[in-house]
Amino acid sequence: MTLITITRPLSLSEIYRRQARELRKSWGFQFSEWRRRVCMRRELLTLSDSDLRDIRWTRAEVEAEGRKPFWKA
């Protein structure tokens, strides 16, 4: 026996609420990603030359990464 379920169509207000929720989620993700980049770049700038050798970065690479704006990956 096959069970068929029929769902009612969404109203415009329900569609708008879902879209708004998705938009807030994507903005939230984007802001958290930007914040993560800022924190990571600040931390990179504080590493010693010996720490940089361990992660195989040069001081010039770290300086270049630190100068990038937060919105650039």
PASEBA-1860 file (N, C-alpha, C; in nm, 3 decimals):
! residues 73
1> MTLITITR> 0.084/-0.118/0.000/0.000/0.000/0.000/0.089/0.125/0.000 ~ 0.065/0.215/-0.090/0.142/0.337/-0.102/0.067/0.452/-0.035 ~ 0.143/0.523/0.048/0.083/0.637/0.117/0.121/0.764/0.043 ~ 0.025/0.840/0.003/0.048/0.965/-0.069/0.017/1.080/0.026 ~ 0.114/1.168/0.038/0.089/1.285/0.123/0.083/1.409/0.033 ~ -0.009/1.491/0.063/-0.028/1.614/-0.013/-0.002/1.730/0.083 ~ 0.089/1.816/0.042/0.119/1.931/0.126/0.052/2.054/0.066 ~ 0.011/2.142/0.153/-0.053/2.264/0.105/0.054/2.361/0.055
9> PLSLSEIY> 0.022/2.441/-0.042/0.120/2.537/-0.091/0.149/2.643/0.016 ~ 0.270/2.694/0.013/0.309/2.796/0.110/0.248/2.931/0.074 ~ 0.211/3.004/0.175/0.163/3.140/0.150/0.284/3.230/0.124 ~ 0.258/3.346/0.066/0.367/3.439/0.039/0.439/3.480/0.167 ~ 0.365/3.500/0.275/0.430/3.541/0.399/0.521/3.430/0.452 ~ 0.481/3.304/0.436/0.567/3.193/0.478/0.693/3.186/0.392 ~ 0.676/3.210/0.265/0.791/3.209/0.174/0.887/3.321/0.212 ~ 0.835/3.441/0.237/0.919/3.555/0.274/0.990/3.529/0.407
17> RRQARELR> 0.919/3.468/0.503/0.983/3.437/0.631/1.097/3.338/0.613 ~ 1.077/3.237/0.531/1.183/3.139/0.506/1.302/3.203/0.436 ~ 1.273/3.288/0.338/1.382/3.355/0.267/1.459/3.447/0.360 ~ 1.388/3.518/0.447/1.453/3.607/0.543/1.541/3.527/0.638 ~ 1.492/3.412/0.683/1.568/3.326/0.774/1.696/3.278/0.705 ~ 1.685/3.235/0.581/1.801/3.189/0.506/1.902/3.302/0.484 ~ 1.850/3.421/0.457/1.937/3.536/0.436/2.012/3.571/0.564 ~ 1.943/3.568/0.678/2.009/3.595/0.807/2.117/3.490/0.835
25> KSWGFQFS> 2.088/3.364/0.802/2.187/3.258/0.823/2.312/3.282/0.737 ~ 2.290/3.318/0.611/2.405/3.339/0.522/2.484/3.462/0.566 ~ 2.416/3.567/0.610/2.488/3.685/0.662/2.567/3.649/0.786 ~ 2.504/3.572/0.874/2.572/3.530/0.996/2.696/3.450/0.965 ~ 2.686/3.360/0.869/2.803/3.282/0.829/2.911/3.373/0.773 ~ 2.872/3.468/0.689/2.969/3.557/0.626/3.041/3.642/0.731 ~ 2.966/3.697/0.826/3.027/3.778/0.931/3.122/3.694/1.017 ~ 3.084/3.571/1.048/3.172/3.487/1.129/3.298/3.450/1.052
33> EWRRRVCM> 3.285/3.432/0.922/3.402/3.403/0.839/3.497/3.523/0.836 ~ 3.443/3.643/0.820/3.526/3.763/0.822/3.597/3.779/0.956 ~ 3.525/3.755/1.064/3.584/3.767/1.198/3.696/3.664/1.217 ~ 3.674/3.543/1.167/3.776/3.439/1.176/3.904/3.481/1.103 ~ 3.887/3.540/0.984/4.003/3.586/0.907/4.080/3.694/0.982 ~ 4.009/3.790/1.039/4.074/3.898/1.113/4.155/3.841/1.229 ~ 4.094/3.750/1.306/4.162/3.690/1.421/4.284/3.610/1.377 ~ 4.270/3.532/1.271/4.381/3.451/1.222/4.497/3.540/1.176
41> RRELLTLS> 4.466/3.646/1.104/4.571/3.735/1.053/4.641/3.808/1.167 ~ 4.566/3.850/1.267/4.629/3.915/1.383/4.723/3.818/1.454 ~ 4.677/3.694/1.469/4.760/3.595/1.536/4.885/3.564/1.456 ~ 4.873/3.555/1.325/4.991/3.532/1.240/5.096/3.641/1.260 ~ 5.050/3.765/1.271/5.142/3.876/1.286/5.218/3.872/1.419 ~ 5.167/3.799/1.517/5.234/3.792/1.647/5.334/3.677/1.657 ~ 5.337/3.588/1.557/5.426/3.471/1.564/5.572/3.512/1.550 ~ 5.656/3.439/1.618/5.801/3.464/1.609/5.855/3.403/1.478
49> DSDLRDIR> 5.978/3.441/1.444/6.040/3.387/1.323/6.056/3.236/1.331 ~ 6.084/3.185/1.451/6.097/3.040/1.467/5.963/2.970/1.445 ~ 5.854/3.030/1.496/5.720/2.973/1.473/5.686/2.976/1.325 ~ 5.723/3.083/1.258/5.694/3.094/1.115/5.771/2.988/1.036 ~ 5.895/2.962/1.075/5.970/2.855/1.008/5.899/2.721/1.026 ~ 5.841/2.698/1.144/5.771/2.572/1.170/5.651/2.554/1.077 ~ 5.582/2.663/1.046/5.465/2.651/0.958/5.500/2.684/0.813 ~ 5.631/2.705/0.789/5.685/2.730/0.654/5.628/2.854/0.588
57> WTRAEVEA> 5.620/2.960/0.667/5.581/3.091/0.615/5.699/3.185/0.636 ~ 5.712/3.283/0.548/5.814/3.385/0.567/5.748/3.508/0.629 ~ 5.832/3.594/0.685/5.780/3.717/0.744/5.710/3.800/0.635 ~ 5.764/3.801/0.513/5.702/3.877/0.404/5.563/3.823/0.370 ~ 5.546/3.691/0.371/5.415/3.631/0.344/5.314/3.669/0.452 ~ 5.362/3.667/0.576/5.274/3.703/0.687/5.234/3.851/0.678 ~ 5.329/3.936/0.646/5.298/4.079/0.631/5.197/4.101/0.519 ~ 5.215/4.030/0.408/5.122/4.044/0.295/4.983/3.995/0.335
65> EGRKPFWK> 4.976/3.884/0.408/4.847/3.832/0.453/4.782/3.929/0.552 ~ 4.863/3.987/0.638/4.811/4.081/0.738/4.757/4.210/0.677 ~ 4.807/4.247/0.560/4.759/4.370/0.494/4.631/4.349/0.416 ~ 4.592/4.225/0.395/4.470/4.199/0.317/4.347/4.249/0.393 ~ 4.250/4.304/0.323/4.125/4.341/0.389/4.049/4.216/0.433 ~ 3.967/4.229/0.534/3.899/4.113/0.593/3.810/4.040/0.494 ~ 3.762/4.107/0.392/3.668/4.041/0.301/3.738/3.959/0.193 ~ 3.872/3.967/0.185/3.946/3.889/0.085/4.001/3.762/0.147
73> A> 3.980/3.652/0.078/4.028/3.522/0.129/4.177/3.509/0.104
END
